[in-house]
Amino acid sequence: MSAMSEVLWTPESDRSYKGFVARLGMSHFERFDRMGLKYRRLDADDRFIESSTN
């Protein structure tokens, strides 16, 4: 959902994956955990890994 929002709300000229990840921040993942949502976390190399909540 976060990525979809990024694509729909951010002008194409302002989009960058690195910027998106920086804006998302770890606090966003903590919020997902508290809500009991299933998602995929990023590892240090920005590859997707399973969340501990899945």
N, C-alpha and C positions, 0 to 999 in steps of 0.2 A: 504494500500500500504506500509506503514511504517513497519508493522509487517512482511509482505512478504519479504521485503528487508532485514530485520533483519535475517530471517530464511535462506535466500539464500546466504547472504554475510558473515555472522558470523559463524565461525567454531562451530560445535555443543558443543565442550568442553568449549567454551567461552560464551555460551548463558545463560542468566538468565532473567526472567521477570523483576525483580527489576532493574537490570542493563539497560535493554531496556527502561523502563519507565524513568529512570534517564537521559539517553542519549537523549531521545525524548524531554524532557523538555517542559515547558509551552510556550516557544517562538515558538516551532514548531506548536502548536495549534493556536497561534496568526497569524502565516503565513497562515495556512489553512483558518482562518477567512478572512484575507485580500484578499485571492484568491477566496472567495465565495464557498469553497468546503464544502460538507456535510460529516460529520464524527461523531464519538462518542467520547466524552471526558471521562477522568477518574475522578472519585471523590476521596476523601481522602483515601478511602479503596481500591483503585485500581479496583473498579467495574465500568463497563461502564454505563454512563448516557447520555442522549440526549444532543447534542450540542445546544447552543442557536441559531445557524444559521440554524438549521433544521426546 
